[in-house]
Each structure stands twice: as structure tokens, then as C-alpha cells.
């Protein structure tokens, strides 16, 4: 994006005409919107309230040839220290409606997985328990087929409503999304999820709650939740588990600046306090190099990188 103040102001005015003045902010620090608590300012940060708002905002960005990024809850994102030269469309702050039709739950893309699993529990619907501790949004979960504890979005997803690259909104059945391990057509084809429908089953609320409490306890016991992070830093390589591999390489606790490999769970890079994106990059790159050198295994980041 051009760094012209006049250009930014004119673009912000177009967005304000769609979502209102209060929903458009310039030079917003991205450290406030990622679970890593890292990231410089975005040129423009805009909050849509409806799928049609998203449609209009994306059209303006494309017409103006301005870079844009669809932001959920920032739980798998590392934003550069210099920030993002473009527009952040923040769906997690606006698209948060949920509707229920018997055993089907439709959630807009900004609804958190925790909120969805809690609501399902209260309604006596089972199937969403696995997601109770995942810090992401519905939109992000469909983007990457999020999963934990032997469950994943593909197990319960019926369909998604998406913004297509041609600017139209349409519904796509789950079986047409090519859902795999941390992978989906949403990611491959540049689709933007605005809502998703899940098919759950009737269950005993007390049993559902007990399972969620058990999964929460396991997560708290095994993961460094006391530090900012983006969850599991690397995808699981075929035939290996990341944490034991990093531990075997002698990298547990490895630190660069204020970022480190967790001593509690070696699959996590954590922000010890005041870490920069460069610190995190340094840790990731060192781990990748050592795992390749010692075991000839390629580690692919699960974390997404954005900005300068």
C-alpha cells in the first residue's frame, strides 16, 4: 500500500461509509490482536458486522489494489515487527452470531471455538468437545481444519458459507472442501469463510461437560498456557511427533532474545515477555536447521507469517 497519508485517509473514509467510523482504525498495533502478543501496526484495521460488509470491504481492496488480510483471533499468526502495509479485516470482532436448528449449529466466522463448544454443551449437543481449548475462531478453524485430541473440524462440519474470489457469496458442502491435516480448499483457493454449519448429536450435558473439563485439564497440564504463543509451532511430520523430536535434538529451552522453546512442551515457541517477531523467527529457523541436520526431517511451520 502507498504510504501516502491522503491515500490512507481516503481509503479509511470508504470503509467508514460501510461499517461506521468506530469500526475503522489507522495504525492499529497487531500485538493487540494475536495470541503471540507480537506485531507492529497495520495501516488500516476494519471491523465488519455482516458477511455483506466483508464482501464490500474486499471489493474495495481489490479495486484499489490494496493488500488485505482476513483476521480471526490471531491464534496461528506471527506479525512482523514493522507491522502490515495494508488492510486488516477483523472478523472476530463483528461476525459473532450463532443460530441453532435441532442438532445443527451455524456460527459466523468470528465466533470462538471455545464459545461454540460451550454453547453446544449447554444445549446438550456433543461433537464439539475437542475444540474447547483451541483459541481460534470458526473461520480460522475451517481454513486449517483445526483439531485436537483426536477430533477435528472435518468430523462435524456440514457446510461453509464463503466469499469466493469472484466476489460472490455461496455455500459449499464440507465434502467439497478437501479437508485434510491442517489443510482445506478454503486455504488453497483463497476463500473467505463468513459462517459454518455443524451437525452435532444429542448428548448428556453432564457427560459433555466432564469430557471438556478433562480435555481442559490435560491441556493445562501439558501446554505452556501461561505464556503467549501461537499454539503448536510446527506441523507434525510424517512418522514423527514434533515435541519429542525437538527434545531429542537437545533444543528444549532454546532461546533467542525473549522467544524460546517451551520447557513444558517442546512443540511450542513462547513469548517470554517482550519478544519480537525476529526473536520468534530466529528460534523457528534454528530448530528447523537442527532437526534437518540431526534427523534429516523437514519441519514445516504451522504458524502463518504476516507483514514486514
QUIVEN-V104818 format. One line per field, one symbol per residue. ss: DSSP state (a for helix, b for strand, c for the rest). psi: psi as a letter, one per 20 degrees, with the letter a starting at -180 (. if undefined). burial: + if it has 9 or more other C-alpha atoms within 8 Angstrom, else -. A space follows every 10 residues. Layout:
ss: ???
psi: ???
burial: ???
This chain:
ss: ccccaaaaaa aaaaaaaaac aaabbbbbba aacccccccc bbbbbbcccc aaaaaaaaaa aaaccccbbb bcccccbbbc cccbbbbbbb aaaccccbbb bccbbbbbcc cbaaaaaaaa aaccbbccaa acccccbaaa aaaaccbbcc bbaaacbbbb bbbcccccbb bbbaaacccb ccbcaaaacc cbbbbbbbbc bbccaaaaaa aaaaaaaaaa aacccccbbb bbcbcccccc caaaaaaacc ccccbbccbb bccccccbbb bcccccaaaa aaaaaaaaaa aaaaaccccc bccbbbcc
psi: qqjphhgggh ghhgghhgiq hijppqlppi hijqihlqpa qqgpoqoqir hhggggghgg gghilpqqpo pdjkikpopq hibpnbppon hiignkqpqp ndjpppprhi pqhggghggg ghikpqhjhh jhjpjarggh hhgjlqrqlj qrhhhipgrq pqorhjjqpr ppqhijilpa olqrhgghjk qophrqpqoa qqrohhhggg gghghggggh hhqmiiqpak bphqqoqpjr pgghghghik ipipqockqq ppihoiippq oiojqrhggg gggghggggh hgghilpppp phpqppa.
burial: ------++-- -+--++-+++ --++++++++ +-++++++++ +++++++++- +-+++++++- ++---+++-+ ++++++++++ ++++++++++ ++++++-+-- --++++++++ ++++++++-+ +--+++-+++ +++-++++++ ++++++++-- ++++-+++++ ++++--+-+- -+++--+++- -++++++--+ ++++++++++ --+-+--++- ++--++--++ ---+---+++ -++++-+--- -++-+++-+- +++-++-+++ ++--++++++ ++--+++-++ -+++--++-+ ++------+- +++--+++
